[in-house]
Amino acid sequence: MKKIMLSLIAIMCLAGFSSLSFAEDMGKTKDEMKGEMKGKMKAKKSKMKAKHNEMKGEMKGEMKEIKDETKGEMKGATGK
């Protein structure tokens, strides 16, 4: 009876240690996945920001052309 109790206690201790080890591994995996996701999101964000800046530059160019045309028309109208 004593041997059975000791063996049960030993098995319970091993199970407890293995579950702690498993939990630690899961924590490491979570951290790795979190790091990967941050990297992907950062790449997407920089790509979107570059696209935004490109579009902003195009719009500034178009607005400058329109402004220059309007100035030319206004000068022509006042010059007559």
C-alpha angles and dihedrals in degrees: 000000000000091000091051091051092048092049091049091050090048091050091048091051092050091048090050093050093046091051090052089050090048091050091050091051091050090052091052091048091051091052092049092050091046090053092050092050092049090052092051093047092049090052092049091047093051090047091052091046091052090050090049092051091048092052091046090054092050091051092050090052092050092047091051091053091050091047092050091049091050091050090050092050092047092050091048092050094050093044094061 
